[in-house]
């Protein structure tokens, strides 16, 4: 078995460093979602960076949710 602290990816970061960074970014994203009274934190499972391509239904659901929250608030939004 290979020691994960020794294995490096192409950018020179160890697997441990990458895992720690992923946890930190997750924590920041959760905190950012709390900055708004309407903020939500969603995880797009089985999706990578291109969520709009890999999980378009989720993107449409999120857009619809935002629009539904604003119906009536602005006359031009239906």
Contact map, one row per residue, 1 for C-alpha under 8 A:
111000000000000000000000000000000000000000000000000000000000000000000000000000
111101100000000000000000000000000000000000000000000000000000000000000000000000
111111100000000000000000000000000000000000000000000000000000000000000000000000
011111100000011100000000000000000000000000000000000000000000000000000000000000
001111110000011100000000000000000000000000000000000000000000000000000000000000
011111110000010000000000000000000000000000000000000000000000000000000000000000
011111111000011000000000000000000000000000000000000000000000000000000000000000
000011111111111000000000000000000000000000000000000000000000000000000000000000
000000111111111000000000000000000000000000000000000000000000000000000000000000
000000011111100000000000000000000000000000000000000000000000000000000000000000
000000011111100000000000000000000000000000000000000000000000000000000000000000
000000011111110000000000000000000000000000000000000000000000000000000000000000
000000011111111011000000000000000000000000000000000000000000000000000000000000
000111111001111111000000000000000000000000000000000000000000000000000000000000
000110111000111111100000000000000000000000000000000000000000000000000000000000
000110000000011111110000000000000000000000000000000000000000000000000000000000
000000000000111111111000000000000000000000000000000000000000000000000000000000
000000000000111111111100000000000000000000000000000000000000000000000000000000
000000000000001111111110000000000000000000000000000000000000000000000000000000
000000000000000111111111000000000000000000000000000000000000000000000000000000
000000000000000011111111100000000000000000000000000000000000000000000000000000
000000000000000001111111110000000000000000000000000000000000000000000000000000
000000000000000000111111111000000000000000000000000000000000000000000000000000
000000000000000000011111111100000000000000000000000000000000000000000000000000
000000000000000000001111111110000000000000000000000000000000000000000000000000
000000000000000000000111111111000000000000000000000000000000000000000000000000
000000000000000000000011111111100000000000000000000000000000000000000000000000
000000000000000000000001111111110000000000000000000000000000000000000000000000
000000000000000000000000111111111000000010000000000000000000000000000000000000
000000000000000000000000011111111100000010000000000000000000000000000000000000
000000000000000000000000001111111110000000000000000000000000000000000000000000
000000000000000000000000000111111111000000000000000000000000000000000000000000
000000000000000000000000000011111111001110000000000000000000000000000000000000
000000000000000000000000000001111111101100000000000000000000000000000000000000
000000000000000000000000000000111111101000000000000000000000000000000000000000
000000000000000000000000000000011111111000000000000000000000000000000000000000
000000000000000000000000000000000111111000000000000000000000000000000000000000
000000000000000000000000000000000001111100000000000000000000000000000000000000
000000000000000000000000000000001111111110000000000000000000000000000000000000
000000000000000000000000000000001100011111000000000000000000000000000000000000
000000000000000000000000000011001000001111100000000000000000000000000000000000
000000000000000000000000000000000000000111110000000000000000000000000000000000
000000000000000000000000000000000000000011111000000000000000000000000000000000
000000000000000000000000000000000000000001111110001000100100000000000000000000
000000000000000000000000000000000000000000111110000000000000000000000000000000
000000000000000000000000000000000000000000011111000001000000000000000000000000
000000000000000000000000000000000000000000011111111001100000000000000000000000
000000000000000000000000000000000000000000000111111001000000000000000000000000
000000000000000000000000000000000000000000000011111000000000000000000000000000
000000000000000000000000000000000000000000000011111111000000000000000000000000
000000000000000000000000000000000000000000010011111111110010000000000000000000
000000000000000000000000000000000000000000000000011111110010000000000000000000
000000000000000000000000000000000000000000000000011111110000000000000000000000
000000000000000000000000000000000000000000000111011111110000000000000000000000
000000000000000000000000000000000000000000010010001111111110000000000000000000
000000000000000000000000000000000000000000000000001111111111000000000000000000
000000000000000000000000000000000000000000000000000000111111100000000000000000
000000000000000000000000000000000000000000010000000000111111110000000000000000
000000000000000000000000000000000000000000000000001100111111111000000000000000
000000000000000000000000000000000000000000000000000000011111111100000000000000
000000000000000000000000000000000000000000000000000000001111111110000000000000
000000000000000000000000000000000000000000000000000000000111111111000000000000
000000000000000000000000000000000000000000000000000000000011111111100000000000
000000000000000000000000000000000000000000000000000000000001111111110000000000
000000000000000000000000000000000000000000000000000000000000111111111000000000
000000000000000000000000000000000000000000000000000000000000011111111100000000
000000000000000000000000000000000000000000000000000000000000001111111110000011
000000000000000000000000000000000000000000000000000000000000000111111110000000
000000000000000000000000000000000000000000000000000000000000000011111110000000
000000000000000000000000000000000000000000000000000000000000000001111111110010
000000000000000000000000000000000000000000000000000000000000000000111111111011
000000000000000000000000000000000000000000000000000000000000000000000111111011
000000000000000000000000000000000000000000000000000000000000000000000111111010
000000000000000000000000000000000000000000000000000000000000000000000111111110
000000000000000000000000000000000000000000000000000000000000000000000011111111
000000000000000000000000000000000000000000000000000000000000000000000000011111
000000000000000000000000000000000000000000000000000000000000000000100111111111
000000000000000000000000000000000000000000000000000000000000000000100011001111
